[in-house]
Amino acid sequence: MLLSDTDTSFTETTVVQLRDYSEWHCGRSRYAIWMIPINCPAILDYIDRVTASLADLLHPSRRQPHITLFVCGFEEEAVIHNDDFTPAQLQRQLADLDRLSLPPCDLRIGALDSFSSAAFLAVGDPQGHLPRWRETLAASCTEIRQAAYVPHITLGLYRQSISAEDLRRRLAQLPVPDGLSLPVERLEYVTYRSDDMFSPLECQQQVRCQTKSD
């Protein structure tokens, strides 16, 4: 549920506990996703300003800003659990992306919004690249997902419960990201430690966008 969906929104934010979710990872050490890195100074500056304004609500730690494109699962040599992801599946994804010849594009940075557990920036995709890229990645495996895909940049996880009404008022007082766009130059396959909620994202593979002259 999204804060912006006023008819079906959550009633208050969910406080996220910072702990090792061992019942989730079951001893598996690395979790993998495809993502779009955020390297634009103007966007990073805006993120810093907004998160500072919400510091009382958000956990102070967060991973480096990014847009999650596709959730692969736990890196394992063979599929035992339904959320395992193997090297063979990764190689098929890389081959499929190579055949697609990703074009460079710009994504629009949209309004402030929120899940019940996290504040975020909406991301617009006017040229419709994200669905095509996700469909290509899904040809090799089933994405690990519990809700519909919403492209976004996470600002932080909530450490305090606040009503949806009060949160809307807080977000409405913050500056709007006017005219911000993100040039997409590459996709990155990254992993992070599953026992640390804020473990750094470590790039293992990348696929660069190509112009017609490349």
DOFI-163585 format. One line per 5 residues: number of its first residue (from 0); their letters; for each residue x, y, z of N, C-alpha, C, CB. Coordinates in pm, 1 decimal, decimal comma. Glycine has a CB too. Example, Ala and Ser with C-alpha at 12.3 -4.5 7.8 and 13.67 -1.06 7.14 Angstrom:
REM DOFI-163585
0> AS> 1319,0/-569,0/780,0/1230,0/-450,0/780,0/1320,0/-330,0/780,0/1130,8/-447,3/904,6 ~ 1285,0/-225,0/708,0/1367,0/-106,0/714,0/1290,0/3,0/787,0/1408,4/-59,8/572,5
//
This chain:
REM DOFI-163585
0> MLLSD> 83,1/-119,6/0,0/0,0/0,0/0,0/86,9/125,1/0,0/-94,2/0,3/121,1 ~ 44,1/223,8/-74,6/117,4/349,0/-86,2/42,4/461,1/-16,3/141,0/384,2/-233,3 ~ 118,2/554,2/39,3/57,4/670,7/102,6/-25,2/750,3/2,2/165,0/759,9/165,0 ~ 20,9/754,7/-123,4/-47,7/831,4/-227,4/-180,1/769,5/-269,4/41,3/845,0/-347,7 ~ -198,9/640,8/-241,8/-327,3/575,9/-270,7/-420,8/600,4/-152,5/-309,0/421,5/-297,4
5> TDTSF> -478,2/716,4/-147,1/-551,3/758,6/-27,4/-667,4/666,9/7,4/-602,6/898,3/-46,0 ~ -727,4/600,1/-91,9/-841,8/512,4/-64,4/-799,7/381,2/0,8/-917,3/483,4/-193,2 ~ -676,8/337,2/-26,4/-630,5/207,2/26,1/-501,2/220,6/103,9/-611,0/107,7/-87,7 ~ -466,7/339,8/148,5/-339,1/362,6/215,4/-334,8/294,0/352,0/-314,0/512,6/231,1 ~ -213,2/270,3/400,3/-194,2/225,3/538,2/-238,7/336,6/633,2/-44,9/186,0/564,4
10> TETTV> -270,4/300,9/755,6/-318,6/400,0/852,5/-204,9/462,9/933,6/-418,8/335,2/947,2 ~ -94,2/390,4/948,4/22,3/443,8/1018,6/147,2/370,3/972,0/5,3/431,1/1172,4 ~ 261,8/432,2/991,9/386,4/370,7/948,9/421,0/250,3/1037,1/500,2/473,4/951,7 ~ 496,8/159,5/978,6/542,0/39,2/1048,6/685,4/59,1/1096,1/531,4/-85,9/957,0 ~ 709,9/40,2/1224,1/845,1/51,6/1278,1/925,1/-72,0/1237,3/842,5/67,7/1433,7
15> VQLRD> 1037,7/-50,7/1171,7/1121,8/-160,9/1124,2/1226,6/-193,6/1229,3/1189,5/-125,3/989,2 ~ 1231,0/-317,2/1272,0/1330,4/-361,5/1369,4/1462,6/-388,9/1299,6/1281,7/-487,4/1444,1 ~ 1570,2/-337,0/1355,6/1702,8/-362,0/1300,6/1761,3/-485,1/1369,3/1795,9/-237,8/1318,8 ~ 1763,0/-595,1/1295,9/1814,7/-719,9/1351,1/1853,6/-812,9/1237,5/1710,4/-787,3/1443,6 ~ 1914,3/-922,5/1272,6/1946,7/-1026,9/1176,6/1822,7/-1114,6/1158,4/2070,1/-1111,6/1224,0
20> YSEWH> 1762,8/-1107,6/1038,0/1642,1/-1186,9/1011,5/1683,2/-1327,8/966,6/1552,4/-1117,9/902,7 ~ 1729,8/-1406,2/1064,1/1783,2/-1539,6/1032,7/1675,3/-1633,1/979,3/1847,5/-1601,2/1156,8 ~ 1550,3/-1611,9/1019,0/1441,7/-1695,9/969,4/1416,6/-1671,3/820,8/1313,8/-1670,2/1049,5 ~ 1467,7/-1559,9/770,2/1455,4/-1527,2/627,9/1571,3/-1586,7/549,2/1450,1/-1374,8/607,4 ~ 1694,3/-1561,9/593,4/1808,1/-1606,3/510,6/1848,5/-1750,8/536,3/1927,3/-1516,7/535,1
25> CGRSR> 1808,3/-1810,1/649,8/1835,4/-1952,6/676,9/1983,7/-1988,1/656,5/1748,1/-2041,0/585,7 ~ 2071,6/-1896,9/697,7/2214,7/-1923,4/688,5/2279,3/-1889,8/555,6/2238,8/-2064,0/717,2 ~ 2199,6/-1850,4/457,1/2255,9/-1811,4/327,1/2312,0/-1669,6/338,1/2147,5/-1819,8/213,5 ~ 2428,6/-1647,8/278,0/2505,0/-1528,2/313,2/2484,3/-1407,2/222,5/2647,6/-1561,8/314,0 ~ 2456,2/-1426,5/93,4/2451,7/-1313,1/-0,2/2317,9/-1309,9/-73,1/2567,9/-1321,5/-102,2
30> YAIWM> 2260,3/-1187,8/-79,7/2134,7/-1165,9/-149,7/2162,8/-1081,1/-272,7/2029,2/-1097,9/-57,3 ~ 2094,4/-1109,2/-383,4/2128,6/-1048,5/-511,6/2010,0/-976,1/-573,9/2180,1/-1154,1/-607,0 ~ 2039,1/-860,0/-632,9/1939,0/-784,2/-708,1/2005,9/-721,9/-830,3/1872,6/-674,0/-618,8 ~ 1925,2/-685,3/-928,6/1967,2/-594,2/-1034,2/1919,7/-454,9/-996,1/1910,9/-637,6/-1174,1 ~ 2002,6/-354,0/-1018,6/1966,0/-219,0/-979,0/2021,4/-116,1/-1076,7/2015,7/-189,9/-838,2
35> IPINC> 1971,6/5,3/-1062,6/2023,5/121,5/-1134,3/2088,7/211,9/-1030,7/1909,7/197,1/-1214,1 ~ 2218,3/237,1/-1041,3/2285,4/321,5/-941,3/2245,0/467,4/-955,9/2437,3/308,3/-953,6 ~ 2251,8/539,8/-845,2/2222,2/683,5/-844,0/2354,0/757,7/-825,3/2119,1/720,9/-730,1 ~ 2403,6/819,3/-932,3/2530,4/891,7/-926,2/2515,4/1040,2/-956,2/2628,5/831,0/-1022,6 ~ 2393,4/1087,1/-975,8/2368,6/1226,7/-1011,6/2381,4/1315,0/-887,4/2228,3/1242,9/-1076,0
40> PAILD> 2474,6/1411,1/-885,0/2494,1/1495,0/-765,8/2368,1/1569,3/-722,6/2603,9/1595,0/-791,4 ~ 2288,5/1618,6/-817,7/2167,9/1693,2/-782,0/2066,2/1603,8/-710,2/2104,5/1754,6/-907,5 ~ 2053,3/1479,3/-755,6/1960,7/1386,3/-691,3/2012,5/1346,8/-553,5/1940,1/1261,1/-778,6 ~ 2141,6/1319,7/-543,8/2200,0/1282,4/-413,9/2186,2/1395,7/-313,3/2348,1/1244,7/-430,1 ~ 2204,3/1519,6/-358,5/2188,4/1634,6/-269,6/2044,0/1646,5/-222,3/2231,9/1763,9/-340,5
45> YIDRV> 1949,7/1626,4/-313,4/1808,4/1633,0/-274,9/1774,5/1523,6/-173,4/1718,1/1619,8/-399,3 ~ 1824,5/1403,1/-196,5/1800,9/1292,7/-102,6/1854,7/1327,6/35,8/1866,4/1162,7/-153,9 ~ 1974,2/1383,9/42,2/2033,5/1420,6/171,3/1948,4/1524,8/242,9/2176,2/1473,9/151,6 ~ 1898,1/1624,0/168,4/1817,8/1729,7/230,6/1685,0/1675,3/283,1/1791,8/1842,7/130,4 ~ 1621,8/1588,6/205,4/1492,4/1534,4/246,7/1508,0/1439,9/366,4/1425,4/1460,8/129,3
50> TASLA> 1606,5/1353,8/362,5/1624,5/1260,0/473,5/1662,3/1333,6/601,6/1731,8/1155,9/438,9 ~ 1734,3/1444,5/589,4/1765,1/1524,4/707,7/1637,1/1580,4/768,8/1862,0/1638,8/672,2 ~ 1542,0/1619,1/685,3/1415,3/1673,0/734,6/1328,4/1565,3/799,5/1338,9/1738,8/620,7 ~ 1352,5/1440,3/765,1/1275,1/1328,9/820,3/1355,7/1246,5/920,0/1225,8/1239,2/708,2 ~ 1463,4/1304,2/971,0/1558,2/1229,4/1053,9/1493,7/1171,1/1179,3/1673,3/1318,8/1093,6
55> DLLHP> 1393,2/1237,9/1232,9/1329,4/1186,2/1353,9/1245,8/1061,9/1326,5/1242,5/1293,1/1416,4 ~ 1206,5/1041,3/1199,8/1121,5/928,0/1164,2/1199,7/808,2/1111,0/1020,6/971,0/1061,8 ~ 1316,6/833,3/1052,0/1389,0/729,8/978,4/1510,6/679,9/1054,9/1431,8/782,4/843,0 ~ 1540,7/551,5/1037,6/1667,4/499,8/1089,1/1782,0/575,9/1021,1/1679,8/344,8/1064,5 ~ 1885,5/612,6/1095,7/1991,4/694,8/1036,4/2075,1/622,2/931,5/2081,8/744,9/1144,3
60> SRRQP> 2079,3/489,8/936,4/2157,5/413,8/838,8/2071,9/379,7/717,3/2213,9/284,9/902,6 ~ 2137,0/373,5/601,5/2069,6/328,1/480,5/2174,8/281,6/380,4/1980,6/440,9/419,8 ~ 2130,9/200,0/284,4/2221,5/161,1/176,9/2238,4/277,9/80,1/2168,9/35,4/102,7 ~ 2340,3/267,1/-6,2/2361,2/372,6/-104,3/2236,8/383,9/-193,5/2488,7/344,4/-189,6 ~ 2198,2/506,9/-230,3/2076,5/525,6/-309,6/2082,3/448,4/-441,8/2054,4/674,4/-337,3
65> HITLF> 1969,7/389,2/-478,0/1961,3/309,9/-600,5/1815,1/287,7/-634,7/2035,7/174,1/-585,1 ~ 1791,5/238,8/-755,0/1658,4/195,0/-796,6/1665,0/44,1/-817,5/1610,5/269,6/-927,7 ~ 1593,0/-30,2/-736,5/1588,4/-175,0/-756,4/1511,9/-204,2/-885,4/1521,8/-246,8/-634,2 ~ 1572,9/-284,7/-970,7/1509,8/-321,3/-1097,8/1448,2/-460,2/-1091,6/1611,4/-314,9/-1211,3 ~ 1520,5/-555,2/-1030,1/1475,1/-694,8/-1028,4/1539,8/-764,3/-909,8/1510,2/-768,6/-1162,6
70> VCGFE> 1459,5/-838,1/-832,3/1509,5/-909,0/-714,5/1534,6/-1054,5/-752,6/1408,7/-899,0/-595,0 ~ 1662,0/-1096,2/-745,2/1700,0/-1231,7/-787,4/1684,3/-1334,1/-675,7/1843,3/-1232,4/-836,7 ~ 1739,8/-1305,2/-556,8/1731,7/-1398,6/-445,3/1869,1/-1427,8/-386,8/1665,7/-1527,9/-489,7 ~ 1879,3/-1537,8/-314,5/2003,9/-1575,4/-247,7/2097,6/-1647,9/-344,5/1974,7/-1664,3/-125,1 ~ 2220,2/-1601,7/-350,6/2318,2/-1667,5/-436,7/2350,2/-1807,7/-383,1/2447,7/-1582,3/-446,8
75> EEAVI> 2320,0/-1908,2/-462,3/2347,3/-2047,4/-427,0/2386,1/-2123,5/-553,6/2223,6/-2113,5/-358,0 ~ 2463,9/-2230,6/-536,5/2508,8/-2309,0/-651,4/2393,3/-2386,6/-716,2/2619,2/-2405,9/-608,6 ~ 2295,3/-2424,1/-637,0/2180,1/-2498,3/-689,7/2054,1/-2448,8/-620,0/2197,8/-2652,8/-669,6 ~ 1940,1/-2465,0/-685,9/1813,5/-2420,4/-629,2/1760,9/-2526,2/-533,0/1709,9/-2391,6/-740,8 ~ 1757,9/-2489,9/-405,7/1699,0/-2575,1/-302,1/1572,1/-2508,9/-248,5/1800,7/-2601,2/-186,5
80> HNDDF> 1584,6/-2381,0/-211,6/1469,2/-2302,6/-171,1/1416,3/-2225,0/-292,7/1506,2/-2205,9/-54,4 ~ 1290,2/-2182,9/-286,2/1232,2/-2113,7/-401,7/1286,0/-1973,0/-420,9/1083,1/-2107,8/-387,6 ~ 1368,4/-1924,1/-327,0/1431,2/-1792,8/-343,7/1582,0/-1802,8/-361,9/1400,2/-1704,9/-224,3 ~ 1630,2/-1918,8/-410,1/1770,9/-1934,4/-445,7/1793,5/-1887,8/-589,3/1816,0/-2081,6/-428,5 ~ 1914,4/-1839,8/-615,2/1949,9/-1787,5/-747,8/2088,8/-1838,6/-782,5/1945,1/-1630,0/-751,6
85> TPAQL> 2102,6/-1903,7/-898,5/2225,4/-1974,7/-931,3/2311,9/-1899,6/-1032,0/2192,4/-2111,2/-984,8 ~ 2441,3/-1932,0/-1039,1/2528,8/-1872,6/-1141,9/2478,0/-1896,3/-1283,5/2669,3/-1928,8/-1129,2 ~ 2417,7/-2011,9/-1309,0/2365,8/-2040,2/-1443,4/2252,7/-1943,6/-1479,0/2315,9/-2186,4/-1452,5 ~ 2166,8/-1913,2/-1384,0/2059,6/-1817,4/-1409,7/2115,3/-1678,1/-1437,4/1963,2/-1812,5/-1291,1 ~ 2218,7/-1640,7/-1362,9/2281,6/-1510,7/-1386,3/2341,1/-1504,2/-1526,4/2390,5/-1483,7/-1281,2
90> QRQLA> 2408,3/-1608,7/-1569,6/2468,9/-1607,5/-1702,3/2363,3/-1596,3/-1812,0/2552,6/-1733,3/-1723,2 ~ 2248,2/-1658,9/-1792,1/2140,6/-1646,2/-1890,4/2085,5/-1503,3/-1891,5/2027,4/-1747,2/-1860,1 ~ 2073,8/-1441,9/-1775,4/2029,5/-1302,0/-1770,5/2127,2/-1210,5/-1843,5/2013,5/-1255,8/-1625,1 ~ 2255,3/-1230,1/-1819,9/2355,8/-1147,5/-1886,3/2348,7/-1163,2/-2037,7/2495,7/-1183,5/-1836,4 ~ 2330,4/-1285,4/-2084,0/2320,6/-1309,4/-2228,5/2194,8/-1244,1/-2285,6/2320,1/-1461,1/-2258,5
95> DLDRL> 2084,5/-1252,9/-2212,4/1959,1/-1192,9/-2259,6/1969,9/-1040,3/-2265,7/1842,3/-1233,8/-2167,8 ~ 2033,1/-980,0/-2165,9/2052,0/-834,8/-2166,8/2144,6/-792,2/-2280,0/2108,4/-787,3/-2032,4 ~ 2245,5/-873,5/-2306,9/2337,9/-841,2/-2416,0/2265,4/-840,9/-2550,1/2454,6/-941,4/-2419,3 ~ 2176,4/-934,8/-2571,5/2099,7/-940,0/-2695,7/2002,7/-823,1/-2706,2/2023,6/-1071,7/-2705,5 ~ 1957,4/-772,3/-2592,2/1861,5/-662,5/-2592,2/1925,3/-530,8/-2633,9/1799,3/-648,0/-2455,3
100> SLPPC> 2057,3/-516,0/-2611,2/2128,9/-391,4/-2642,5/2058,6/-271,5/-2578,9/2139,6/-371,6/-2795,7 ~ 2076,4/-256,9/-2448,9/2005,4/-154,0/-2372,4/2035,6/-14,1/-2424,6/2042,4/-163,1/-2224,7 ~ 1934,8/64,6/-2453,6/1960,2/203,5/-2493,1/1973,4/291,3/-2368,6/1846,6/256,4/-2585,1 ~ 2055,4/396,2/-2373,4/2057,4/491,4/-2262,1/1924,5/564,8/-2255,3/2174,2/592,1/-2277,1 ~ 1886,8/606,3/-2135,0/1759,6/676,0/-2119,4/1764,3/762,8/-1994,5/1641,9/575,5/-2111,7
105> DLRIG> 1660,1/840,8/-1976,1/1646,1/923,4/-1857,2/1520,1/881,6/-1781,4/1640,7/1074,0/-1894,7 ~ 1533,6/867,8/-1650,7/1419,8/842,0/-1563,7/1387,9/969,4/-1486,5/1448,5/723,4/-1467,0 ~ 1261,7/995,8/-1466,1/1220,4/1116,9/-1395,3/1206,9/1090,7/-1245,8/1087,8/1169,6/-1451,8 ~ 1259,9/1181,0/-1167,0/1245,7/1170,5/-1022,7/1116,6/1241,2/-983,0/1369,3/1231,6/-948,6 ~ 1025,3/1164,9/-923,8/892,2/1216,5/-897,5/871,1/1259,0/-753,6/791,3/1114,7/-933,7
110> ALDSF> 746,9/1249,9/-709,7/706,5/1304,1/-580,5/752,0/1215,9/-465,2/556,1/1321,3/-575,9 ~ 753,7/1275,3/-347,3/775,0/1200,0/-224,4/652,9/1113,9/-197,1/803,4/1294,7/-105,1 ~ 676,6/990,1/-155,8/568,4/897,6/-125,0/618,6/803,3/-17,2/520,9/819,0/-252,4 ~ 538,3/703,5/17,2/579,6/614,5/125,4/507,8/480,9/116,9/553,3/679,5/260,9 ~ 582,5/374,1/146,2/524,0/247,5/187,1/502,1/257,6/338,0/616,4/124,0/148,5
115> SSAAF> 437,1/160,4/396,2/417,6/167,2/541,1/550,7/158,2/616,0/323,9/54,9/587,2 ~ 649,5/92,7/554,9/777,1/70,0/622,5/888,1/165,0/580,3/821,4/-69,3/598,3 ~ 869,9/239,5/470,3/980,4/319,8/417,0/929,4/437,7/336,3/1071,8/233,9/330,5 ~ 997,4/551,2/353,5/972,3/668,0/268,8/1052,3/654,0/140,0/1009,3/800,4/342,7 ~ 999,0/709,1/29,2/1070,8/694,4/-96,4/1038,3/807,3/-192,8/1038,3/560,9/-160,0
120> LAVGD> 1118,9/814,9/-298,1/1095,0/903,3/-410,3/1039,4/819,8/-526,2/1225,7/978,5/-451,7 ~ 928,5/861,9/-581,8/874,5/792,5/-698,3/965,9/813,3/-818,7/731,5/841,9/-729,8 ~ 965,5/717,2/-909,7/1048,1/723,2/-1030,6/959,1/704,8/-1152,2/1160,5/615,3/-1027,8 ~ 964,9/799,1/-1246,3/888,1/791,0/-1369,2/970,5/735,7/-1483,6/834,3/926,4/-1405,9 ~ 905,8/660,3/-1569,8/972,6/593,3/-1681,4/893,9/622,1/-1808,9/984,6/438,7/-1656,3
125> PQGHL> 901,5/745,4/-1859,5/814,3/785,7/-1970,8/833,9/704,5/-2098,3/836,8/930,1/-2001,6 ~ 953,0/648,1/-2117,9/978,7/571,9/-2240,4/951,4/423,2/-2223,8/1121,5/592,0/-2284,6 ~ 915,4/380,6/-2104,1/876,8/241,9/-2081,1/990,1/141,7/-2088,2/774,4/203,7/-2178,2 ~ 1110,9/182,0/-2049,7/1224,3/89,5/-2054,5/1219,9/-14,0/-1941,2/1355,0/167,6/-2047,7 ~ 1179,1/27,5/-1822,7/1187,3/-62,2/-1706,9/1107,2/-191,1/-1726,1/1138,2/9,7/-1582,6
130> PRWRE> 983,6/-187,6/-1777,4/912,3/-314,4/-1798,5/983,6/-408,1/-1895,7/772,9/-286,6/-1849,6 ~ 1044,4/-352,6/-1999,7/1115,5/-437,6/-2096,8/1237,5/-501,5/-2032,3/1157,9/-355,7/-2220,8 ~ 1311,2/-424,0/-1955,2/1429,2/-478,9/-1888,2/1389,1/-585,9/-1786,6/1508,7/-366,6/-1818,8 ~ 1282,5/-561,6/-1713,0/1236,7/-659,1/-1613,6/1187,1/-787,0/-1681,8/1124,7/-598,5/-1526,3 ~ 1118,2/-772,2/-1792,5/1071,6/-889,9/-1865,6/1189,6/-973,5/-1914,8/983,2/-847,9/-1984,1
135> TLAAS> 1294,6/-906,7/-1960,0/1414,2/-977,5/-2005,9/1479,1/-1053,6/-1891,6/1514,5/-879,6/-2067,6 ~ 1491,1/-991,8/-1775,7/1552,2/-1058,3/-1660,1/1465,7/-1173,9/-1610,7/1574,8/-957,7/-1546,5 ~ 1334,8/-1161,8/-1624,8/1243,4/-1264,2/-1575,5/1240,2/-1387,7/-1664,9/1104,3/-1207,1/-1563,1 ~ 1301,0/-1380,3/-1782,7/1301,6/-1496,9/-1871,6/1382,5/-1612,1/-1813,4/1357,4/-1458,8/-2008,0 ~ 1475,5/-1581,6/-1722,1/1564,7/-1684,2/-1667,3/1525,2/-1730,4/-1528,0/1705,1/-1632,4/-1663,7
140> CTEIR> 1440,7/-1655,5/-1460,6/1401,9/-1693,8/-1325,1/1277,4/-1616,6/-1284,3/1517,3/-1668,4/-1225,0 ~ 1213,5/-1663,7/-1179,5/1097,7/-1595,2/-1123,8/1144,8/-1494,7/-1019,9/997,4/-1696,0/-1061,7 ~ 1101,8/-1371,2/-1034,9/1145,1/-1269,7/-939,9/1088,3/-1297,4/-801,1/1103,0/-1130,6/-987,5 ~ 1169,2/-1266,6/-698,9/1126,0/-1278,9/-560,2/1054,7/-1149,8/-523,6/1247,1/-1307,3/-463,6 ~ 923,1/-1154,7/-519,7/846,3/-1032,2/-497,8/715,0/-1065,4/-427,3/819,1/-959,5/-632,3
145> QAAYV> 683,1/-984,4/-323,8/559,7/-1004,1/-248,3/452,6/-899,8/-283,4/589,4/-999,4/-99,2 ~ 488,7/-800,2/-360,5/394,0/-695,2/-397,7/426,3/-647,1/-538,1/398,1/-577,0/-296,6 ~ 334,1/-573,2/-598,0/355,9/-521,2/-732,9/478,2/-430,8/-736,7/232,4/-444,9/-781,9 ~ 547,5/-433,1/-849,6/669,0/-354,3/-864,7/636,0/-205,7/-873,2/746,6/-398,8/-989,1 ~ 704,1/-126,8/-791,2/691,6/18,6/-791,7/832,5/76,5/-802,3/617,1/71,1/-662,9
150> PHITL> 872,1/134,5/-916,1/1006,8/192,3/-924,7/1019,8/310,0/-828,9/1038,2/237,5/-1069,5 ~ 1125,3/309,5/-748,8/1139,8/411,9/-646,2/1283,7/417,0/-595,8/1043,2/385,6/-529,7 ~ 1314,1/523,9/-523,1/1441,0/537,3/-452,1/1408,3/544,5/-303,5/1521,9/664,4/-499,9 ~ 1450,0/445,8/-228,0/1421,9/443,3/-84,9/1500,0/553,9/-14,4/1457,1/305,3/-24,6 ~ 1429,2/627,3/72,1/1492,8/732,4/151,2/1532,2/682,2/289,1/1399,9/852,1/164,4
155> GLYRQ> 1459,5/586,3/341,7/1492,4/532,6/472,6/1378,5/449,4/527,8/1526,4/644,5/568,7 ~ 1411,8/365,6/626,4/1314,0/280,9/694,8/1267,0/351,2/822,1/1374,6/141,0/728,0 ~ 1141,7/331,3/855,8/1085,4/402,5/971,1/1131,0/342,2/1104,1/933,2/401,3/963,8 ~ 1166,3/430,6/1195,8/1196,6/389,3/1332,2/1092,7/442,6/1430,1/1336,0/437,0/1372,3 ~ 992,0/511,8/1377,9/887,1/570,4/1460,7/753,7/554,7/1389,9/916,1/719,8/1490,8
160> SISAE> 650,4/526,4/1466,4/517,2/515,3/1409,8/452,7/652,8/1404,1/430,6/417,8/1491,6 ~ 394,2/684,2/1288,7/326,3/811,1/1268,2/204,0/784,2/1181,7/421,0/917,5/1202,2 ~ 94,9/855,7/1205,2/-26,6/831,5/1127,3/-5,7/873,3/982,4/-146,2/907,3/1188,0 ~ -81,2/811,5/892,9/-72,2/846,6/751,2/-107,4/993,4/730,2/-164,9/757,0/667,2 ~ -204,5/1042,2/804,0/-244,2/1182,8/790,4/-130,3/1276,4/829,3/-367,5/1212,0/876,7
165> DLRRR> -63,6/1247,6/940,9/48,2/1332,4/983,4/165,9/1321,1/886,7/93,1/1294,6/1125,4 ~ 187,2/1201,5/832,0/296,6/1183,5/736,9/270,5/1262,4/609,3/315,8/1034,8/704,3 ~ 148,5/1263,2/561,9/116,2/1343,1/442,9/146,9/1490,6/466,6/-32,2/1325,5/404,4 ~ 113,5/1539,7/584,4/142,5/1679,5/616,4/293,1/1704,7/617,2/81,5/1717,4/752,6 ~ 369,6/1610,6/674,2/515,1/1627,6/678,7/574,2/1630,6/538,1/579,7/1514,7/760,4
170> LAQLP> 532,8/1537,9/454,2/588,9/1530,3/318,9/547,8/1650,8/234,9/544,3/1401,1/249,8 ~ 427,1/1701,3/257,5/378,8/1816,6/180,3/459,6/1942,6/210,2/230,8/1842,0/210,1 ~ 525,8/1946,9/324,3/605,1/2063,5/361,8/745,9/2061,4/302,7/613,6/2072,8/511,7 ~ 785,2/1950,7/243,9/920,7/1936,4/191,4/927,7/1985,8/46,7/966,6/1789,4/200,3 ~ 1046,3/2027,8/1,9/1059,8/2077,6/-136,0/1032,2/1967,5/-238,1/1200,4/2135,3/-158,5
175> VPDGL> 973,5/2006,7/-349,6/940,5/1913,3/-457,2/1061,6/1897,9/-548,5/816,4/1962,1/-537,8 ~ 1094,5/1773,9/-591,4/1208,5/1753,3/-681,6/1178,2/1802,8/-822,3/1246,7/1605,5/-686,1 ~ 1185,8/1932,6/-842,3/1144,0/1995,2/-967,5/1246,0/1971,1/-1078,2/1123,1/2145,0/-947,4 ~ 1204,1/1900,5/-1184,1/1287,5/1883,2/-1302,6/1405,6/1790,5/-1287,0/1336,7/2012,7/-1345,3 ~ 1411,0/1709,9/-1181,7/1522,8/1618,2/-1164,1/1503,3/1494,3/-1251,4/1537,5/1578,2/-1015,9
180> SLPVE> 1608,5/1454,5/-1320,9/1603,9/1331,0/-1399,6/1735,9/1256,8/-1382,6/1576,3/1361,0/-1550,5 ~ 1729,4/1126,2/-1398,5/1846,2/1040,1/-1380,3/1888,3/980,4/-1513,8/1816,3/928,2/-1278,3 ~ 2005,9/1014,7/-1565,5/2056,0/946,9/-1685,8/2096,9/803,6/-1650,7/2176,6/1024,9/-1747,5 ~ 2039,8/707,1/-1719,8/2072,9/566,2/-1695,3/2179,0/523,4/-1795,5/1945,9/474,8/-1705,9 ~ 2296,2/491,5/-1744,3/2408,6/451,6/-1829,6/2441,0/303,4/-1817,6/2531,4/533,0/-1795,0
185> RLEYV> 2394,4/239,4/-1709,8/2424,8/97,2/-1691,3/2329,7/35,7/-1589,1/2571,7/78,0/-1646,3 ~ 2317,2/-95,2/-1595,3/2250,6/-174,8/-1493,3/2357,9/-251,1/-1417,3/2144,8/-271,9/-1555,9 ~ 2337,1/-269,7/-1289,0/2435,2/-340,1/-1206,7/2370,2/-458,7/-1135,9/2498,2/-244,2/-1103,8 ~ 2440,1/-572,2/-1140,7/2403,6/-687,6/-1059,2/2484,4/-678,0/-931,5/2429,6/-824,0/-1134,2 ~ 2416,1/-664,4/-817,7/2484,7/-641,7/-690,9/2437,9/-743,8/-587,8/2459,9/-497,8/-639,8
190> TYRSD> 2522,4/-763,7/-487,4/2484,6/-849,0/-374,7/2515,3/-775,9/-244,9/2559,1/-985,7/-380,1 ~ 2449,3/-821,2/-139,5/2477,8/-766,7/-6,5/2462,9/-877,1/97,6/2383,5/-647,3/26,4 ~ 2522,2/-854,1/213,9/2515,6/-950,8/322,8/2373,5/-960,9/374,8/2611,5/-912,1/436,4 ~ 2323,1/-1081,4/385,0/2183,9/-1099,7/425,3/2162,4/-1086,5/575,6/2135,5/-1234,3/379,9 ~ 2271,5/-1086,6/654,4/2256,5/-1072,9/799,3/2269,7/-928,8/846,6/2358,6/-1158,4/869,7
195> DMFSP> 2283,6/-834,4/752,0/2300,5/-693,5/786,2/2207,3/-611,4/698,1/2449,2/-648,0/768,7 ~ 2107,2/-548,0/758,1/2006,7/-475,0/681,0/2064,0/-358,3/601,4/1900,0/-424,3/773,0 ~ 2180,1/-307,5/643,0/2239,6/-193,8/574,0/2377,5/-228,0/517,3/2250,0/-74,8/668,6 ~ 2398,1/-354,9/489,2/2522,4/-397,5/425,9/2538,5/-328,1/290,8/2525,1/-551,1/408,7 ~ 2659,4/-282,9/257,7/2678,9/-214,6/129,0/2643,7/-303,5/10,2/2822,9/-167,7/116,4
200> LECQQ> 2594,2/-240,5/-95,3/2568,3/-309,2/-220,9/2700,0/-322,8/-296,8/2462,0/-232,9/-306,0 ~ 2740,1/-445,3/-328,0/2867,2/-470,3/-395,8/2839,8/-516,0/-538,8/2951,3/-576,5/-319,1 ~ 2891,8/-440,1/-633,7/2867,5/-469,5/-775,1/2948,8/-590,6/-818,9/2901,9/-347,4/-862,9 ~ 2880,1/-689,7/-876,3/2945,5/-810,5/-926,4/2950,5/-814,4/-1079,5/2873,2/-933,9/-874,3 ~ 2848,8/-756,4/-1143,3/2842,1/-750,8/-1289,0/2775,6/-618,9/-1328,0/2763,6/-873,9/-1347,7
205> QVRCQ> 2805,4/-570,0/-1447,2/2733,5/-454,9/-1497,1/2713,1/-467,0/-1647,3/2808,1/-326,1/-1463,1 ~ 2601,7/-411,7/-1692,2/2568,7/-410,8/-1834,1/2550,2/-265,2/-1873,8/2439,9/-496,7/-1865,4 ~ 2632,1/-217,2/-1963,5/2627,0/-77,0/-2002,8/2526,3/-54,1/-2114,1/2764,4/-29,4/-2046,5 ~ 2460,4/59,1/-2107,5/2370,3/98,3/-2215,6/2452,6/136,2/-2337,9/2278,6/216,0/-2172,1 ~ 2396,3/112,5/-2454,0/2471,7/135,4/-2578,5/2393,2/225,1/-2671,1/2504,2/2,2/-2649,0
210> TKSD> 2462,1/324,3/-2725,0/2401,7/406,7/-2830,3/2412,8/330,6/-2961,6/2471,1/547,7/-2840,6 ~ 2340,8/373,4/-3064,6/2340,6/304,6/-3191,8/2478,5/304,5/-3257,8/2239,6/367,9/-3283,7 ~ 2561,7/401,4/-3221,1/2694,6/408,9/-3281,8/2796,5/321,7/-3211,6/2742,9/550,7/-3282,2 ~ 2761,7/264,7/-3093,0/2856,8/182,4/-3018,3/2881,3/49,7/-3089,3/2805,6/157,4/-2875,7
//
